């Protein structure tokens, strides 16, 4: 009996860290659809999965990002383009001049819209491709950080 209780407690406190093939395909499907509205999105990578959300590192294409937001790279990034690649940023537009003209509320609103759109798409994929937690709730996707190629 004691071992059963330990096993149950362990399952409740330790989230799974791997995604199944179907879950991976589900997120891939979300990103294929997401690219129609956000053409700069190039891919994703799982950072962390817990009981309620999946944190994602989202890869963006710099050229398409500039076209989408109709903005140029910040002067620093123009002079040092190697500084963009491989680093993580809180917003996709963090490397653009556009972000200099935005206050934090506007940045958060655009980021929130992106996340909401991603999760709306996720709601419509087949149920067998969704991640479900132990409370039978769908685990939400969260764009934790952005990187560039």
C-alpha positions in Angstrom: 0.0 0.0 0.0 2.8 2.4 0.9 4.5 1.8 -2.5 1.2 2.5 -4.3 0.8 5.8 -2.5 4.4 6.8 -3.3 3.9 6.0 -6.9 0.7 8.1 -7.1 2.4 11.0 -5.4 5.4 10.8 -7.7 3.1 10.8 -10.8 1.3 13.9 -9.4 4.4 15.9 -8.7 6.7 15.0 -11.6 5.4 16.1 -15.0 6.3 14.1 -18.1 9.3 15.7 -19.9 8.9 14.1 -23.3 6.2 14.5 -25.9 4.6 11.6 -27.8 4.9 11.5 -31.5 1.2 12.5 -31.8 1.7 15.5 -29.5 4.7 16.6 -31.6 2.7 16.2 -34.8 -0.1 18.3 -33.2 2.2 21.1 -32.3 3.8 20.9 -35.8 0.3 21.2 -37.2 -0.4 24.3 -35.1 2.8 25.9 -36.4 1.9 25.2 -40.0 -1.4 27.0 -39.5 0.2 29.7 -37.4 2.6 30.5 -40.3 -0.3 31.7 -42.4 -0.9 34.6 -40.0 2.7 35.0 -38.8 4.9 34.1 -41.8 8.1 34.8 -39.8 7.6 31.8 -37.6 9.9 29.0 -38.6 9.8 26.4 -36.0 9.6 25.5 -32.3 11.4 23.6 -29.6 10.1 22.4 -26.2 11.8 24.2 -23.2 9.8 22.8 -20.3 6.5 21.0 -19.8 4.6 21.1 -16.6 1.0 20.1 -15.6 -0.6 23.2 -17.0 1.5 24.6 -19.9 4.2 23.8 -22.4 6.9 26.4 -22.7 8.2 26.8 -26.2 11.3 28.4 -27.8 10.1 29.7 -31.2 12.5 30.2 -34.1 11.8 33.1 -36.4 13.2 34.1 -39.8 14.7 37.6 -39.5 14.0 38.7 -43.0 10.4 37.7 -42.9 10.1 39.3 -39.5 11.3 42.6 -40.8 8.8 42.4 -43.7 5.9 41.4 -41.5 6.4 44.3 -39.0 7.6 46.7 -41.8 10.6 47.6 -39.7 14.4 47.4 -39.9 16.8 45.8 -37.5 18.0 48.0 -34.6 21.3 49.7 -35.5 23.2 47.6 -33.0 21.9 44.4 -34.8 22.7 45.8 -38.2 26.3 46.4 -37.1 26.5 43.1 -35.3 24.3 40.6 -37.1 26.0 37.7 -35.4 24.5 38.9 -32.1 21.0 38.0 -33.2 21.5 34.4 -33.9 21.5 31.8 -31.1 20.3 34.3 -28.4 16.8 34.2 -26.9 14.5 37.3 -26.8 11.2 37.9 -25.0 9.4 39.1 -28.1 9.8 38.4 -31.8 10.1 42.1 -32.5 12.8 42.7 -29.8 15.5 43.1 -32.5 13.6 45.6 -34.6 13.5 49.4 -34.5 9.8 49.1 -34.0 10.3 47.9 -30.4 11.9 51.2 -29.5 8.6 53.0 -30.2 6.5 50.6 -28.2 5.8 50.8 -24.5 5.8 47.6 -22.4 2.0 47.4 -22.5 1.9 47.4 -26.3 4.7 44.7 -26.5 2.8 42.6 -24.0 -0.5 43.0 -25.9 1.2 41.8 -29.2 2.8 38.9 -27.4 -0.5 38.0 -25.7 -2.3 38.1 -29.1 0.3 35.7 -30.5 -0.1 33.3 -27.7 -3.9 33.4 -27.8 -3.9 32.8 -31.5 -1.5 29.8 -31.1 -3.8 28.3 -28.4 -7.0 28.9 -30.4 -5.4 26.9 -33.2 -4.4 24.2 -30.7 -8.0 23.9 -29.5 -9.1 22.8 -33.0 -6.6 20.1 -33.7 -7.8 16.5 -33.1 -8.0 15.5 -29.4 -5.6 12.7 -29.8 -2.9 15.2 -30.7 -3.4 17.4 -27.7 -1.6 17.1 -24.4 -4.0 16.4 -21.5 -3.0 16.7 -17.8 -4.1 14.5 -15.0 -7.1 16.8 -14.4 -8.3 16.2 -18.0 -7.5 19.7 -19.0 -5.7 20.6 -22.2 -2.2 21.8 -21.5 -1.7 25.3 -22.9 1.1 26.3 -25.2 3.3 29.3 -24.2 5.8 31.1 -26.4 8.4 31.5 -23.7 11.2 33.0 -25.8 12.1 33.7 -29.4 15.3 33.1 -31.4 16.3 33.9 -34.9 17.8 32.2 -38.0 
